Amino acid sequence: MKSKTREALHRIAMFVMAIGLVLSAQAVTNLGVGAAAQGGGVLLIGYDLSSSINPIAFDPAQFNGPAGFFSYNWPIYAGLLRETTSGGYVPDLASAVTVPNPSTIDITIRPGLTYSNGTPLDAAAVKAGYERNLSNPHPGAWNTATYDISTIDVTGTDTLVMSFSQPVASAFYPLLADQESFMALPTGSSTGSANTKVVGAGPFMLKSYTQGQRIVLVKNPKYWDAESIKLAGITFTNVPVGPQQINALEAGTSEVEVNLPASDIPTLKALPQLQASTSFPDANYLFAPICKLKGPLEDLRVRQALNFATNRKAINSSLLFGKGQPAWSIFPSTSVFYDKSLTDYYAYNLKKAKHLMAQAGYPNGFSTTLMALPLTATTQLAQVLQEEWKQIGVNVRIVQTSNYVTDLYRDNKAQIGLNPQGLPGIQKITTSYITNTVGDLCNYDNPILDALTKEIEALPPGSPQLKSAWTQVQQVIITNALSVYVDYSPLVTGASKKVKNLQVIPYVGGVLNYWVVSLSS
């Protein structure tokens, strides 16, 4: 198996998944697709197919980063497990999964599974699928726990044992429902970067892809639970992020738009043909990562001053229309892991912020740079922070970017970033603060967080020790002001009222639950 590697450049691409991370390929048709089974209509989902942030890809062996390919590939591949609307996991292609010890996962595959072209998908095929995914040449394409897979032993036609070189079985468990566990079967020579010559075993099949226009999926009659799938197909149609999303819903050219700004809620409620839903997924916080090894920002007191000078409640009111909540920590207040002692830890206090600046030797302030991921919410927030921090003498120059990941995380063209969200669970740490990862802006070294990360990864799901470990993590991150966590923004989904059982799973940016949604006639 591929040995453990460092997370690399595309590790941070997770932050932009929600805006449709796609780029190039030519119009193609998947020749292996059969006729769709009968179902309740074709759902039109608006998706930004014109974005130039990440290339579109249907082949897991060619993904160049985590999260960004999930939305349109999940219905094609499914997973061994499936994430639900509540954030829990249920069996899907696997009928059972257990974690007998911190370095082992036992998996039982449903008997009789096949890919959409009829090829058997048994334990040996699952092993081959993982090995193929691990051949992906892009560093950081997978969660770090994936590279700790040491062996996969087929113990029966439908059973296998996955062993790890490190005690990370619990950390890998959620990845059984993620891109790492997309089982893809090649059906011919690669068609290029998009490579449509692959099939999966999920509830839908790729029928065609037209660059910058649409992705067409049809129902897979060979899916193990095809009878429960309500839709006959899904079409992802190009709708750029912005006002066009509401326009598309109103015009009927799309029927679902996920991850809308909170400012669209009044409009959605005012249009009688539309509906809206809101939720607070884990890690759906606006936050500013800081380069902590250079200049004034190396000083803890300066970073704390920035936090005290950030008026989270006012930002929630003005930018999130009061629908968000202050991000006092890396968990929302509704989470079982939230450390209540951190509530109001950095409550807005200009007097304290100025005092800290003076203590740090900057009574007259200093100049710095901030680069925001180019989205409406982050662009607006950058301007607000620029004005707020100016009150304590910090003059912020906003740096423009057309390639946020490269410009900020590799080339360090700004000292502070601004992201619309993070990743849930252990990835809150591994994508931001673990030594020698690109997400660790300017390569900040914190051995305490490194050790706590390993401790959390070794604990089984549901362990009572997790609460204590996560409390320690929050204390380290917040008291040391490693970033400025601003506000949790609501995940807003708009849809036609024709869409029934509208549910979104708490994946990065929110993803429609294709397993339950349906259309009325």
ROKOL-177840 format. One line per 5 residues: number of its first residue (from 1); their letters; for each residue x, y, z of C-alpha. Coordinates in steps of 0.1 Angstrom, whole numbers, plus 5000, padded with zeros to 4 digits. Example, Ala and Ser with C-alpha at 12.3 -4.5 7.8 and 13.67 -1.06 7.14 Angstrom:
<pts>
1> as> 5123,4955,5078  5137,4989,5071
</pts>
This chain:
<pts>
1> mkskt> 5000,5000,5000  5010,5036,4995  5029,5049,5025  5017,5079,5045  5022,5112,5027
6> realh> 5018,5148,5035  4987,5166,5025  4995,5189,4997  4982,5218,4976  4948,5206,4968
11> riamf> 4940,5197,5004  4925,5231,5008  4902,5227,4978  4876,5215,5003  4867,5250,5011
16> vmaig> 4853,5257,4976  4834,5225,4969  4801,5242,4975  4805,5266,4946  4808,5238,4920
21> lvlsa> 4845,5229,4915  4846,5221,4879  4866,5231,4848  4873,5212,4816  4865,5183,4794
26> qavtn> 4847,5177,4762  4812,5166,4756  4811,5129,4760  4786,5100,4763  4792,5070,4785
31> lgvga> 4786,5040,4762  4783,5016,4792  4750,5032,4804  4719,5012,4800  4683,5023,4800
36> aaqgg> 4671,5041,4831  4647,5024,4854  4613,5039,4858  4611,5067,4884  4595,5100,4893
41> gvlli> 4610,5125,4869  4644,5141,4864  4656,5166,4890  4674,5197,4877  4701,5209,4901
46> gydls> 4719,5241,4896  4757,5237,4897  4785,5261,4887  4800,5241,4858  4819,5272,4846
51> ssinp> 4841,5276,4877  4879,5274,4870  4890,5264,4905  4892,5226,4901  4889,5204,4870
56> iafdp> 4859,5182,4868  4866,5144,4872  4845,5113,4873  4874,5089,4880  4886,5087,4917
61> aqfng> 4920,5078,4905  4923,5112,4890  4907,5134,4917  4932,5161,4927  4918,5170,4961
66> pagff> 4893,5161,4988  4856,5170,4988  4854,5189,4955  4841,5160,4934  4816,5146,4958
71> synwp> 4783,5163,4948  4780,5149,4913  4799,5116,4918  4782,5104,4950  4750,5093,4932
76> iyagl> 4772,5074,4907  4793,5055,4932  4776,5056,4966  4799,5044,4993  4803,5014,5016
81> lrett> 4785,5036,5042  4761,5065,5035  4759,5098,5054  4724,5107,5065  4707,5141,5069
86> sggyv> 4714,5139,5107  4752,5134,5100  4751,5097,5110  4761,5068,5089  4741,5038,5076
91> pdlas> 4752,5008,5056  4750,5011,5018  4772,4989,4996  4785,4973,5028  4759,4955,5049
96> avtvp> 4781,4958,5081  4812,4976,5093  4829,4972,5126  4860,4987,5143  4873,4959,5165
101> npsti> 4904,4979,5175  4921,5012,5166  4940,4997,5137  4914,4975,5120  4881,4977,5102
106> ditir> 4860,4947,5093  4838,4951,5063  4810,4929,5049  4798,4937,5014  4762,4930,5004
111> pglty> 4760,4897,4985  4753,4899,4948  4763,4935,4943  4773,4945,4908  4785,4976,4890
116> sngtp> 4760,4993,4868  4774,4973,4838  4768,4940,4856  4803,4932,4867  4804,4917,4902
121> ldaaa> 4814,4940,4931  4825,4916,4958  4852,4918,4985  4880,4913,4960  4866,4940,4937
126> vkagy> 4865,4964,4967  4901,4957,4975  4910,4964,4939  4890,4996,4940  4909,5009,4970
131> ernls> 4942,4999,4955  4933,5017,4923  4923,5049,4943  4956,5047,4962  4974,5048,4928
136> nphpg> 4961,5084,4924  4992,5104,4916  4980,5137,4931  4995,5143,4966  4968,5152,4992
141> awnta> 4940,5137,4971  4928,5117,5000  4925,5122,5038  4958,5113,5055  4943,5083,5072
146> tydis> 4939,5067,5038  4977,5066,5033  4979,5046,5066  4962,5016,5050  4988,4988,5053
151> tidvt> 4969,4958,5041  4935,4948,5028  4928,4911,5033  4899,4893,5015  4886,4868,5040
156> gtdtl> 4856,4856,5021  4835,4863,4990  4819,4893,5007  4842,4900,5036  4875,4918,5040
161> vmsfs> 4897,4932,5068  4913,4966,5064  4945,4971,5085  4963,5004,5092  4999,5011,5101
166> qpvas> 4987,5037,5126  4957,5037,5151  4935,5056,5127  4906,5032,5120  4881,5055,5137
171> afypl> 4894,5084,5116  4889,5064,5085  4854,5052,5094  4836,5083,5080  4857,5080,5048
176> ladqe> 4838,5048,5041  4810,5072,5030  4833,5096,5012  4853,5099,4980  4881,5077,4993
181> sfmal> 4856,5048,4991  4842,5054,4956  4846,5021,4939  4852,5028,4902  4855,5002,4874
186> ptgss> 4873,5012,4842  4854,5004,4810  4880,5015,4785  4909,5038,4779  4909,5070,4797
191> tgsan> 4891,5099,4779  4913,5125,4796  4911,5145,4827  4874,5140,4831  4876,5103,4822
196> tkvvg> 4841,5091,4817  4852,5055,4810  4844,5043,4845  4813,5030,4861  4801,5027,4897
201> agpfm> 4775,5008,4917  4755,5037,4930  4718,5045,4924  4726,5065,4892  4748,5062,4862
206> lksyt> 4766,5089,4841  4748,5092,4808  4767,5123,4794  4788,5152,4803  4789,5184,4783
211> qgqri> 4817,5208,4793  4804,5239,4810  4768,5230,4804  4755,5198,4821  4761,5165,4837
216> vlvkn> 4733,5140,4830  4727,5110,4853  4700,5083,4849  4688,5058,4874  4708,5026,4878
221> pkywd> 4684,4996,4877  4712,4973,4891  4716,4993,4923  4710,4971,4953  4681,4993,4966
226> aesik> 4669,5007,4933  4633,5003,4943  4636,5030,4970  4651,5056,4946  4623,5080,4937
231> lagit> 4640,5099,4908  4644,5087,4872  4674,5109,4868  4694,5139,4878  4707,5167,4856
236> ftnvp> 4733,5191,4869  4728,5222,4848  4752,5252,4847  4742,5280,4870  4770,5303,4881
241> vgpqq> 4772,5313,4918  4754,5345,4925  4721,5362,4917  4717,5337,4888  4708,5310,4913
246> inale> 4676,5326,4924  4669,5336,4889  4672,5300,4877  4649,5288,4905  4623,5314,4896
251> agtse> 4625,5307,4859  4624,5269,4865  4657,5262,4847  4669,5246,4880  4648,5231,4907
256> vevnl> 4674,5230,4936  4702,5254,4945  4723,5244,4975  4745,5267,4996  4728,5300,4989
261> pasdi> 4737,5331,5009  4716,5339,5039  4706,5371,5021  4685,5350,4997  4662,5337,5025
266> ptlka> 4637,5366,5023  4635,5363,4985  4629,5325,4987  4601,5330,5013  4585,5358,4992
271> lpqlq> 4583,5337,4960  4552,5314,4964  4566,5287,4940  4598,5282,4961  4608,5267,4994
276> astsf> 4638,5272,5016  4655,5251,5043  4684,5261,5066  4708,5241,5088  4741,5245,5106
281> pdany> 4765,5218,5094  4796,5211,5114  4825,5234,5103  4802,5258,5083  4821,5287,5099
286> lfapi> 4836,5318,5083  4872,5319,5095  4905,5337,5088  4936,5314,5089  4967,5334,5101
291> cklkg> 5004,5331,5092  5018,5328,5127  5055,5327,5120  5060,5361,5104  5059,5397,5116
296> pledl> 5035,5410,5142  5011,5381,5137  5037,5358,5154  5027,5375,5187  4999,5358,5205
301> rvrqa> 4987,5392,5219  4983,5406,5183  4962,5376,5172  4941,5379,5203  4936,5416,5196
306> lnfat> 4923,5408,5161  4898,5384,5177  4886,5410,5203  4883,5436,5175  4860,5413,5155
311> nrkai> 4823,5421,5162  4808,5387,5155  4773,5396,5166  4772,5426,5144  4786,5406,5114
316> nssll> 4759,5380,5120  4733,5407,5119  4745,5426,5089  4759,5399,5066  4740,5368,5077
321> fgkgq> 4707,5386,5084  4708,5373,5120  4705,5337,5108  4740,5327,5119  4757,5324,5152
326> pawsi> 4790,5336,5166  4818,5311,5162  4833,5311,5196  4850,5277,5188  4854,5251,5161
331> fpsts> 4821,5235,5170  4787,5252,5169  4769,5256,5203  4745,5228,5194  4774,5202,5192
336> vfydk> 4779,5177,5219  4816,5186,5217  4812,5223,5221  4832,5237,5250  4808,5260,5268
341> sltdy> 4835,5278,5287  4846,5294,5254  4813,5312,5249  4820,5350,5246  4857,5342,5250
346> yaynl> 4865,5369,5224  4834,5390,5229  4838,5423,5211  4861,5446,5232  4880,5474,5215
351> kkakh> 4896,5486,5248  4911,5451,5255  4922,5448,5219  4941,5481,5220  4956,5472,5253
356> lmaqa> 4969,5440,5238  4983,5458,5208  5002,5482,5231  5015,5453,5252  5028,5436,5220
361> gypng> 5047,5468,5210  5023,5480,5184  5004,5509,5200  5001,5526,5167  4992,5494,5148
366> fsttl> 5008,5479,5117  5000,5470,5082  4991,5435,5069  4975,5417,5040  4943,5396,5037
371> malpl> 4932,5374,5009  4896,5362,5007  4883,5333,4987  4865,5352,4959  4829,5346,4970
376> tattq> 4802,5371,4979  4802,5363,5016  4840,5363,5020  4845,5394,4999  4820,5413,5020
381> laqvl> 4834,5400,5052  4869,5410,5042  4857,5446,5038  4840,5445,5072  4871,5431,5089
386> qeewk> 4892,5457,5072  4871,5485,5088  4869,5468,5122  4906,5461,5126  4914,5496,5114
391> qigvn> 4899,5508,5147  4929,5492,5166  4954,5505,5141  4957,5474,5119  4957,5486,5083
396> vrivq> 4946,5457,5060  4953,5456,5023  4930,5432,5006  4949,5411,4980  4929,5399,4950
401> tsnyv> 4933,5364,4937  4922,5342,4908  4938,5311,4923  4932,5312,4961  4948,5279,4970
406> tdlyr> 4981,5285,4952  4983,5322,4960  4976,5319,4997  4987,5284,5009  5016,5277,4986
411> dnkaq> 5030,5312,4977  5019,5330,5009  5009,5362,4990  4989,5373,5020  4994,5370,5058
416> iglnp> 4958,5362,5065  4932,5342,5045  4895,5342,5046  4875,5309,5041  4838,5303,5039
421> qglpg> 4840,5270,5058  4862,5242,5070  4858,5204,5071  4840,5185,5098  4854,5162,5124
426> iqkit> 4891,5155,5128  4897,5174,5095  4891,5206,5114  4927,5201,5127  4943,5180,5100
431> tsyit> 4934,5206,5072  4946,5236,5092  4971,5230,5119  4990,5198,5114  5027,5203,5108
436> ntvgd> 5039,5202,5072  5005,5203,5056  4996,5230,5031  4966,5240,5051  4988,5248,5080
441> lcnyd> 4995,5284,5067  5032,5292,5069  5039,5258,5085  5030,5266,5121  5042,5238,5144
446> npild> 5021,5228,5174  5032,5194,5189  5003,5195,5214  4977,5195,5185  4997,5168,5167
451> altke> 4995,5146,5198  4958,5154,5204  4950,5146,5167  4966,5111,5171  4947,5106,5203
456> iealp> 4913,5114,5187  4921,5093,5156  4928,5063,5179  4895,5066,5198  4865,5045,5185
461> pgspq> 4833,5063,5175  4812,5071,5205  4841,5069,5230  4834,5090,5261  4871,5101,5259
466> lksaw> 4864,5120,5227  4847,5148,5246  4877,5154,5268  4901,5153,5238  4881,5177,5217
471> tqvqq> 4878,5201,5247  4916,5202,5249  4918,5209,5211  4894,5238,5214  4913,5253,5243
476> viitn> 4946,5251,5223  4931,5266,5191  4910,5294,5207  4932,5305,5236  4962,5307,5212
481> alsvy> 4941,5325,5186  4954,5303,5158  4928,5317,5135  4899,5342,5137  4867,5322,5138
486> vdysp> 4840,5347,5129  4804,5333,5125  4787,5301,5117  4767,5307,5086  4735,5288,5079
491> lvtga> 4734,5263,5050  4706,5276,5029  4689,5255,5002  4663,5268,4978  4641,5246,4958
496> skkvk> 4609,5245,4938  4579,5233,4958  4577,5205,4933  4607,5190,4951  4595,5168,4979
501> nlqvi> 4613,5155,5010  4640,5182,5005  4670,5170,5026  4706,5181,5026  4734,5161,5042
506> pyvgg> 4760,5180,5063  4788,5174,5039  4811,5202,5029  4789,5229,5014  4758,5207,5017
511> vlnyw> 4748,5180,4993  4713,5170,4984  4702,5136,4998  4695,5119,4965  4683,5088,4983
516> vvsls> 4651,5104,4996  4642,5134,4974  4614,5131,4949  4594,5152,4925  4556,5158,4924
521> s> 4539,5158,4890
</pts>
